Amino acid sequence: MSGSTTGKCTGATVNHSPYVLVLYYSRTGSTRALAEALARGIESTGVEARLRTVPPVSPDNKAGLPEIPDEGAVYCSKDDLRHCAGLLMGSPTRFGNMAAPLKYFIDSASDLWLNGELINKPAGVFTSTASLHGGQESTLLSMMLPLLHQGMIISGIPYSEKELNTTTTGGTPYGASHHGENASLDSTEQALCHAQGKRIASLALKLKGDE
């Protein structure tokens, strides 16, 4: 992953090359592990993967949070989302839906919707759960809804990826996923992440070339 992926700089990144934004929220590290695996799939195509996270939300309105996280990806800016060529968005499941910090950020993007700035860009989603039937599919499907409102082109994982038929852990046609109480992805989950990242990057290049 490129230096702009995890660098601790506060200024805006100036880069005119196309990139896929990998936007996620993670508490225990599982969703972050998925994001990093997806980024490797993206960058296998030669496209930059820009890893970004969002801060937690609380009644204190983020009071006391550092501007730059102590570890992991930097916080996502509106411009990171505005200028991406494609998007992969991930969250652990919270009662069958995306976590509040990610929804808070997406709900703040109404100006991008008003200006149509994400229309016709490819997007995909990913998630993780500790329990086998913990709401993976409903979380993935619900995360697609705001992206559809933004006019993005939703892409999942096709069944030509053989791991969809053999997985006993994570991985769905709606998007990459992880099942388990630790952040270690098995080989099947990693392969499906790689496939989804590669697919979104390839679509981003094709759609950008058609502009």
N, C-alpha and C positions, 0 to 999 in steps of 0.2 A: 504494500500500500504506500502511496506517495506521501511526501512530507506534509502536504496540506491535509492529510487524512487525520492525523493525530497530533499535529504540532500544537504547542501551547502559545500561539501568537494571538494577540488581541485585535490586530488590524484585519481588514477584509482581505481575503485571498483574491489576487488578481490572476485569473487564468482563463484564457479564451478557448481552451480545448474543452471538448464535451466531457462531462463527468456524470456518473450515476450517484445520486445521493442515497446513502444507506442510513436512514433515520430510525432511531430505536430508543426505547426506554428499557432499562434492565435494573433489577434489584439484586438478584443473586448471581448474576453472571451468565446465565443460560442464554438469554436473548442476545447479550453481547457476543457470546461465542458464535451464535448463528450469524450475526451481522458480520463478524470477521470472516467466517467461511464464505458467505455470500460475496464479500468484497474480493476474496481470492478468485472466485468465479468471474466476477466482472473484469478484474485486471488481467485474467488470462486472455482476454480479447484485445488488450492494449488500451482499454478505456480506463480512465481514472475512477477509482472508487473513493468517494468522499464520506467517511464515517462521521456521523454527528449524533449527539444524544440530546435529551431535554432535561431540564432540572426538575426535581420533585416539586409538587405543589402542596401547600398547607394553608391553614387559616392565617398564617403570618405573611402570606403573599411573597414567599421566597426570601423572607427576611434572614439575613445572616449568611446566605449562600455566597461562596466565592464566585467571582465572574468567570473563572476558569476552573473546571473540575480538578480534583487532586490527581485523578488517574483516568485513563480511558480517553474516549473521544471528547472533543470540545463541544460546547452547546451549539445547537443549530441556530442560524440566523434566518430571517425571512429571505435574505438574498441567496443563501444556500439553496433554499427551496425554489425560489423564483427562477434561478438561472440553470437549474439542473436539466440534463438531457433525458433523464429517467429517474425513477424513484423506487426504492425498496423500503418499506415501512414495517417496523416490527415492535411487538409489545408482548409481555406476558399476559395471560388472560386474567381478567378481574370480573368474576361472576359472568363469564361468557362474553366479555367485551374487552376493548382495549383499556389500558391503564389510564387513569385521569391525567397524569402529566403529558402524555402524548396527545390525548384528546384536547387538552387545554391549548397546546401549541397549534394543532390542526384547526381548531375553532378560531384561532386568531388570524387565519389566512384568508379571511373573507375579501380582503382587497385584491388578492391574487385571483379569486373567483370573479370579482366584478370586472377585472381587466382581462380575463381570459388567458392568464399567463401560463397556465399548466395544460391548456387544451392540446390534445393529440400527442402528449408525452406518455411513454409507456410506464406502467407502475405495477408493482407486485407487493405482496404482504407476507409476513412470517410471524411465528409465535412460539411460545414454549409453555409447558404445563408440568407440574410435578406429578399429577395423576393422569392415568391413561384416558379417562373420559372427563377431562377437566374443562371442556369447552373450547378445544382447539378450533374446530370448524366454525362455530358461531363467532369466535373472535376474529378469525380470518375474514369471514364474510362481512361482518360489521365494519371492519377496517376498510373494506372496499368502498363503502357507501360514500364517505366524503370525497374520495378520489374520483368516483363517478360524477359527483356533483361538480367537481373541478374540470370535468371533461377529459380526464386522463384515460388512456387505453389500458385496461386491466389484463394482465397476463399471469397465468398460473404455471403449473408444471405439467407438460403433456405425458400421457402414458407410454410414449416412446422411451421414456426414462424407466428402465427395467426395475429400478429400486422401488418404484411406487407399488409394484406387485409383490415385492419380497420383504418390505420393511415390517419389522415387528416392534418398532419404536416410533419415531416421528417421521413426518413426510406425508403430504397430502397433495392432491391435484390443485388445491386452492392456494398453496404456498408451502414453503419449507417450514418445518416445525421440529421441536425437540421434546421428548418425553423423558422425565427423570428428575431426581432431586439434586443432581449435581450438574455442573456446567460442561461435562465432557460429552462431546458429540460422538456417536458411533460412526462407522464408515459409511453406512447407508445415509444417515442424516447429512454427513459431509458431502456425499456425492450429489444429493438432491439440492443442497445449497449451491454447490458449484454449478449445477445445471441451471438453476433459476437465475443466478447472477449472470451467467454467460448469456442466457436468453434475453434478459432485460437489456444488457449492454448491446447485444447485437441488434435488437429492435430499436434502441436509441440511435445507433449509428444509421440504420436504414431510414428511420423516420426523419432524422435530421438532414440526411442526404436528399430526401424528397421535398424538402421545404422550397 
